[in-house]
Amino acid sequence: MKNIKYLAVGIFFGITFVKAEIISWFRIQEMFQLTSFHMYGVIGTAVVTGMISIFFIKRFNIKTFSGEAIVIEDKKFDKGQIIGGLIFGIGWAITGACPGPLFAQIGAGFGVVTITLLSAIAGTWVYGKVAAKAPVQNE
Amino acid sequence: MIELIKEPWHWLAGGIIIGLTVPVLLLLGNKKFGISSSLRHICAMCIPANIPFFKYDWKKEIWNLFFVAGILIGGFIAARFLQNPNAIVVAEKTQTVLKGYGVTDFTGLMPLDIFNWQNVFTLKGFFFFVVGGFLVGFGTRYAGGCTSGHSIMGLSNLQWPSLVATISFMVGGFISANFILPVIFKLLQ
């Protein structure tokens, strides 16, 4: 199964989500109440780490392990990034989770977040239903 | 060593590991870090309902579902075997504000006054699980990504639309945490 490696990356990632307390509803409230630097530190460091990584990948034309050229598509601007972004932000502060932490919260024993996840899937479905004519978004 | 791992991790460690997910996924198979897409793939897999937005070959994207399944398992491992023995440290000011809203549990990562099965069929559950979740799912798809796809992957790749999205996420969050949540808690009291 060639997909097992992504499961492994996910496990490592999920552990980090819990241990760095990124899944904490409290940390999200602190972020939006500007009472703690924690989440800004996490996201800022992650962006800088990602930026340096992509810089090196592009600069040295690094290939995937199987020798494929690495291609990253550009994101196209769409007003959805503003409207959808605001809508997601509102949900983020209420649930204390973006989609990734939802999965980690469930795993970490907050089983009731399954309802939140199902509702998020419903939200995605409704978007697909009502916005079927909108251009396909970035993956 | 294990004691150190059980402590809450510093934001620097968390940020570096999360940031490294970007090159790891690229090197492993040209995969772009992004999590909200998994919700779309689940729709395409389970309830496509002939909607064009869900008519695509989701099997090609199945790595993403393995990835999120891993996140769930990782959450379990961390909580089961690496749990912080102490209560979470929440900023004083935030504690005061939340206590004013009626939150009383400050022991775990999530307040059990809210995130509890007993609240599922209550107004509280409706706001925090159903409405909140719906906004997350609808908003991320409308925005074409979430914190991972835009804020981390997109910004790492210097994409200005991702910066627009990230600013919008933050503005929405500030409005929600400071103006909408107080109203929700008031309704619940």
Chai-1 contact restraints between the chains, C-beta under 6 A:
chainA,res_idxA,chainB,res_idxB,connection_type,confidence,min_distance_angstrom,max_distance_angstrom,comment,restraint_id
A,N3,B,W63,contact,1.0,0.0,6.0,A-B,restraint_1
A,N3,B,F66,contact,1.0,0.0,6.0,A-B,restraint_2
A,K5,B,L28,contact,1.0,0.0,6.0,A-B,restraint_3
A,Y6,B,W63,contact,1.0,0.0,6.0,A-B,restraint_4
A,Y6,B,F66,contact,1.0,0.0,6.0,A-B,restraint_5
A,Y6,B,F67,contact,1.0,0.0,6.0,A-B,restraint_6
A,L7,B,F66,contact,1.0,0.0,6.0,A-B,restraint_7
A,L7,B,G70,contact,1.0,0.0,6.0,A-B,restraint_8
A,V9,B,V24,contact,1.0,0.0,6.0,A-B,restraint_9
A,G10,B,F67,contact,1.0,0.0,6.0,A-B,restraint_10
A,G10,B,G70,contact,1.0,0.0,6.0,A-B,restraint_11
A,G10,B,I71,contact,1.0,0.0,6.0,A-B,restraint_12
A,I11,B,G70,contact,1.0,0.0,6.0,A-B,restraint_13
A,I11,B,I73,contact,1.0,0.0,6.0,A-B,restraint_14
A,I11,B,G74,contact,1.0,0.0,6.0,A-B,restraint_15
A,F13,B,T21,contact,1.0,0.0,6.0,A-B,restraint_16
A,F13,B,I71,contact,1.0,0.0,6.0,A-B,restraint_17
A,G14,B,I71,contact,1.0,0.0,6.0,A-B,restraint_18
A,G14,B,G74,contact,1.0,0.0,6.0,A-B,restraint_19
A,G14,B,G75,contact,1.0,0.0,6.0,A-B,restraint_20
A,I15,B,G74,contact,1.0,0.0,6.0,A-B,restraint_21
A,I15,B,I77,contact,1.0,0.0,6.0,A-B,restraint_22
A,I15,B,A78,contact,1.0,0.0,6.0,A-B,restraint_23
A,T16,B,G14,contact,1.0,0.0,6.0,A-B,restraint_24
A,T16,B,I17,contact,1.0,0.0,6.0,A-B,restraint_25
A,V18,B,G75,contact,1.0,0.0,6.0,A-B,restraint_26
A,V18,B,A78,contact,1.0,0.0,6.0,A-B,restraint_27
A,V18,B,A79,contact,1.0,0.0,6.0,A-B,restraint_28
A,K19,B,W9,contact,1.0,0.0,6.0,A-B,restraint_29
A,K19,B,A78,contact,1.0,0.0,6.0,A-B,restraint_30
A,A20,B,W9,contact,1.0,0.0,6.0,A-B,restraint_31
A,A20,B,G14,contact,1.0,0.0,6.0,A-B,restraint_32
A,E21,B,P8,contact,1.0,0.0,6.0,A-B,restraint_33
A,I23,B,L109,contact,1.0,0.0,6.0,A-B,restraint_34
A,S24,B,L109,contact,1.0,0.0,6.0,A-B,restraint_35
A,W25,B,M110,contact,1.0,0.0,6.0,A-B,restraint_36
A,F26,B,V90,contact,1.0,0.0,6.0,A-B,restraint_37
A,Q29,B,T94,contact,1.0,0.0,6.0,A-B,restraint_38
A,Q29,B,A177,contact,1.0,0.0,6.0,A-B,restraint_39
A,E30,B,A91,contact,1.0,0.0,6.0,A-B,restraint_40
A,E30,B,T94,contact,1.0,0.0,6.0,A-B,restraint_41
A,F32,B,G173,contact,1.0,0.0,6.0,A-B,restraint_42
A,F32,B,F174,contact,1.0,0.0,6.0,A-B,restraint_43
A,F32,B,A177,contact,1.0,0.0,6.0,A-B,restraint_44
A,Q33,B,T94,contact,1.0,0.0,6.0,A-B,restraint_45
A,T35,B,A91,contact,1.0,0.0,6.0,A-B,restraint_46
A,T35,B,K93,contact,1.0,0.0,6.0,A-B,restraint_47
A,T35,B,T94,contact,1.0,0.0,6.0,A-B,restraint_48
A,S36,B,A91,contact,1.0,0.0,6.0,A-B,restraint_49
A,H38,B,W11,contact,1.0,0.0,6.0,A-B,restraint_50
A,G41,B,W11,contact,1.0,0.0,6.0,A-B,restraint_51
A,V42,B,W11,contact,1.0,0.0,6.0,A-B,restraint_52
A,V42,B,G14,contact,1.0,0.0,6.0,A-B,restraint_53
A,V42,B,G15,contact,1.0,0.0,6.0,A-B,restraint_54
A,T45,B,L12,contact,1.0,0.0,6.0,A-B,restraint_55
A,T45,B,G15,contact,1.0,0.0,6.0,A-B,restraint_56
A,T45,B,I16,contact,1.0,0.0,6.0,A-B,restraint_57
A,A46,B,G15,contact,1.0,0.0,6.0,A-B,restraint_58
A,A46,B,I18,contact,1.0,0.0,6.0,A-B,restraint_59
A,A46,B,G19,contact,1.0,0.0,6.0,A-B,restraint_60
A,A46,B,I152,contact,1.0,0.0,6.0,A-B,restraint_61
A,V47,B,I152,contact,1.0,0.0,6.0,A-B,restraint_62
A,V47,B,L155,contact,1.0,0.0,6.0,A-B,restraint_63
A,V47,B,S156,contact,1.0,0.0,6.0,A-B,restraint_64
A,T49,B,I16,contact,1.0,0.0,6.0,A-B,restraint_65
A,T49,B,G19,contact,1.0,0.0,6.0,A-B,restraint_66
A,T49,B,L20,contact,1.0,0.0,6.0,A-B,restraint_67
A,G50,B,G19,contact,1.0,0.0,6.0,A-B,restraint_68
A,G50,B,V22,contact,1.0,0.0,6.0,A-B,restraint_69
A,G50,B,I152,contact,1.0,0.0,6.0,A-B,restraint_70
A,G50,B,S156,contact,1.0,0.0,6.0,A-B,restraint_71
A,M51,B,S156,contact,1.0,0.0,6.0,A-B,restraint_72
A,S53,B,V22,contact,1.0,0.0,6.0,A-B,restraint_73
A,S53,B,P23,contact,1.0,0.0,6.0,A-B,restraint_74
A,I54,B,S156,contact,1.0,0.0,6.0,A-B,restraint_75
A,I54,B,N157,contact,1.0,0.0,6.0,A-B,restraint_76
A,T64,B,L27,contact,1.0,0.0,6.0,A-B,restraint_77
A,T64,B,N30,contact,1.0,0.0,6.0,A-B,restraint_78
A,F65,B,L27,contact,1.0,0.0,6.0,A-B,restraint_79
A,E68,B,N30,contact,1.0,0.0,6.0,A-B,restraint_80
A,I70,B,L26,contact,1.0,0.0,6.0,A-B,restraint_81
A,I70,B,N30,contact,1.0,0.0,6.0,A-B,restraint_82
A,I72,B,N157,contact,1.0,0.0,6.0,A-B,restraint_83
A,K75,B,G154,contact,1.0,0.0,6.0,A-B,restraint_84
A,K75,B,Q159,contact,1.0,0.0,6.0,A-B,restraint_85
A,K75,B,P161,contact,1.0,0.0,6.0,A-B,restraint_86
A,K75,B,S162,contact,1.0,0.0,6.0,A-B,restraint_87
A,F77,B,P161,contact,1.0,0.0,6.0,A-B,restraint_88
A,G80,B,Y142,contact,1.0,0.0,6.0,A-B,restraint_89
A,G80,B,A143,contact,1.0,0.0,6.0,A-B,restraint_90
A,Q81,B,A143,contact,1.0,0.0,6.0,A-B,restraint_91
A,Q81,B,P161,contact,1.0,0.0,6.0,A-B,restraint_92
A,Q81,B,V164,contact,1.0,0.0,6.0,A-B,restraint_93
A,Q81,B,A165,contact,1.0,0.0,6.0,A-B,restraint_94
A,I82,B,S168,contact,1.0,0.0,6.0,A-B,restraint_95
A,G84,B,G139,contact,1.0,0.0,6.0,A-B,restraint_96
A,G84,B,Y142,contact,1.0,0.0,6.0,A-B,restraint_97
A,G84,B,A143,contact,1.0,0.0,6.0,A-B,restraint_98
A,G85,B,A143,contact,1.0,0.0,6.0,A-B,restraint_99
A,G85,B,A165,contact,1.0,0.0,6.0,A-B,restraint_100
A,G85,B,S168,contact,1.0,0.0,6.0,A-B,restraint_101
A,G85,B,F169,contact,1.0,0.0,6.0,A-B,restraint_102
A,L86,B,S168,contact,1.0,0.0,6.0,A-B,restraint_103
A,L86,B,G172,contact,1.0,0.0,6.0,A-B,restraint_104
A,I87,B,L135,contact,1.0,0.0,6.0,A-B,restraint_105
A,I87,B,F138,contact,1.0,0.0,6.0,A-B,restraint_106
A,I87,B,G139,contact,1.0,0.0,6.0,A-B,restraint_107
A,F88,B,V136,contact,1.0,0.0,6.0,A-B,restraint_108
A,F88,B,G139,contact,1.0,0.0,6.0,A-B,restraint_109
A,F88,B,T140,contact,1.0,0.0,6.0,A-B,restraint_110
A,F88,B,A143,contact,1.0,0.0,6.0,A-B,restraint_111
A,F88,B,F169,contact,1.0,0.0,6.0,A-B,restraint_112
A,G89,B,F169,contact,1.0,0.0,6.0,A-B,restraint_113
A,G89,B,G172,contact,1.0,0.0,6.0,A-B,restraint_114
A,G89,B,G173,contact,1.0,0.0,6.0,A-B,restraint_115
A,I90,B,L135,contact,1.0,0.0,6.0,A-B,restraint_116
A,I90,B,G172,contact,1.0,0.0,6.0,A-B,restraint_117
A,I90,B,S176,contact,1.0,0.0,6.0,A-B,restraint_118
A,G91,B,G132,contact,1.0,0.0,6.0,A-B,restraint_119
A,G91,B,L135,contact,1.0,0.0,6.0,A-B,restraint_120
A,G91,B,V136,contact,1.0,0.0,6.0,A-B,restraint_121
A,G91,B,G139,contact,1.0,0.0,6.0,A-B,restraint_122
A,W92,B,G173,contact,1.0,0.0,6.0,A-B,restraint_123
A,A93,B,G173,contact,1.0,0.0,6.0,A-B,restraint_124
A,A93,B,S176,contact,1.0,0.0,6.0,A-B,restraint_125
A,A93,B,A177,contact,1.0,0.0,6.0,A-B,restraint_126
A,I94,B,G132,contact,1.0,0.0,6.0,A-B,restraint_127
A,T95,B,G132,contact,1.0,0.0,6.0,A-B,restraint_128
A,T95,B,V136,contact,1.0,0.0,6.0,A-B,restraint_129
A,C98,B,C146,contact,1.0,0.0,6.0,A-B,restraint_130
A,C98,B,T147,contact,1.0,0.0,6.0,A-B,restraint_131
A,P99,B,I35,contact,1.0,0.0,6.0,A-B,restraint_132
A,P99,B,S36,contact,1.0,0.0,6.0,A-B,restraint_133
A,P99,B,C146,contact,1.0,0.0,6.0,A-B,restraint_134
A,G100,B,I35,contact,1.0,0.0,6.0,A-B,restraint_135
A,G100,B,S148,contact,1.0,0.0,6.0,A-B,restraint_136
A,F103,B,V68,contact,1.0,0.0,6.0,A-B,restraint_137
A,F103,B,I71,contact,1.0,0.0,6.0,A-B,restraint_138
A,F103,B,L72,contact,1.0,0.0,6.0,A-B,restraint_139
A,A104,B,I71,contact,1.0,0.0,6.0,A-B,restraint_140
A,A104,B,G75,contact,1.0,0.0,6.0,A-B,restraint_141
A,I106,B,L72,contact,1.0,0.0,6.0,A-B,restraint_142
A,G107,B,L72,contact,1.0,0.0,6.0,A-B,restraint_143
A,G107,B,G75,contact,1.0,0.0,6.0,A-B,restraint_144
A,G107,B,F76,contact,1.0,0.0,6.0,A-B,restraint_145
A,A108,B,G75,contact,1.0,0.0,6.0,A-B,restraint_146
A,A108,B,A79,contact,1.0,0.0,6.0,A-B,restraint_147
A,G109,B,A79,contact,1.0,0.0,6.0,A-B,restraint_148
A,F110,B,M110,contact,1.0,0.0,6.0,A-B,restraint_149
A,F110,B,F115,contact,1.0,0.0,6.0,A-B,restraint_150
A,V112,B,F115,contact,1.0,0.0,6.0,A-B,restraint_151
A,V112,B,W117,contact,1.0,0.0,6.0,A-B,restraint_152
A,I115,B,F129,contact,1.0,0.0,6.0,A-B,restraint_153
A,T116,B,F129,contact,1.0,0.0,6.0,A-B,restraint_154
A,T116,B,G133,contact,1.0,0.0,6.0,A-B,restraint_155
A,S119,B,V130,contact,1.0,0.0,6.0,A-B,restraint_156
A,S119,B,G133,contact,1.0,0.0,6.0,A-B,restraint_157
A,S119,B,F134,contact,1.0,0.0,6.0,A-B,restraint_158
A,A120,B,L39,contact,1.0,0.0,6.0,A-B,restraint_159
A,A120,B,G133,contact,1.0,0.0,6.0,A-B,restraint_160
A,A120,B,V136,contact,1.0,0.0,6.0,A-B,restraint_161
A,A120,B,G137,contact,1.0,0.0,6.0,A-B,restraint_162
A,I121,B,L39,contact,1.0,0.0,6.0,A-B,restraint_163
A,I121,B,I42,contact,1.0,0.0,6.0,A-B,restraint_164
A,I121,B,G137,contact,1.0,0.0,6.0,A-B,restraint_165
A,G123,B,F134,contact,1.0,0.0,6.0,A-B,restraint_166
A,G123,B,G137,contact,1.0,0.0,6.0,A-B,restraint_167
A,G123,B,F138,contact,1.0,0.0,6.0,A-B,restraint_168
A,T124,B,L39,contact,1.0,0.0,6.0,A-B,restraint_169
A,T124,B,R40,contact,1.0,0.0,6.0,A-B,restraint_170
A,T124,B,C43,contact,1.0,0.0,6.0,A-B,restraint_171
A,T124,B,G137,contact,1.0,0.0,6.0,A-B,restraint_172
A,T124,B,R141,contact,1.0,0.0,6.0,A-B,restraint_173
A,W125,B,C43,contact,1.0,0.0,6.0,A-B,restraint_174
A,Y127,B,F138,contact,1.0,0.0,6.0,A-B,restraint_175
A,Y127,B,R141,contact,1.0,0.0,6.0,A-B,restraint_176
A,Y127,B,Y142,contact,1.0,0.0,6.0,A-B,restraint_177
A,G128,B,I51,contact,1.0,0.0,6.0,A-B,restraint_178
A,G128,B,F53,contact,1.0,0.0,6.0,A-B,restraint_179
A,G128,B,F54,contact,1.0,0.0,6.0,A-B,restraint_180
A,K129,B,I51,contact,1.0,0.0,6.0,A-B,restraint_181
A,A132,B,I51,contact,1.0,0.0,6.0,A-B,restraint_182
A,A132,B,P52,contact,1.0,0.0,6.0,A-B,restraint_183
A,A132,B,F53,contact,1.0,0.0,6.0,A-B,restraint_184
A,Q137,B,G144,contact,1.0,0.0,6.0,A-B,restraint_185
A,N138,B,G144,contact,1.0,0.0,6.0,A-B,restraint_186
A,E139,B,S37,contact,1.0,0.0,6.0,A-B,restraint_187
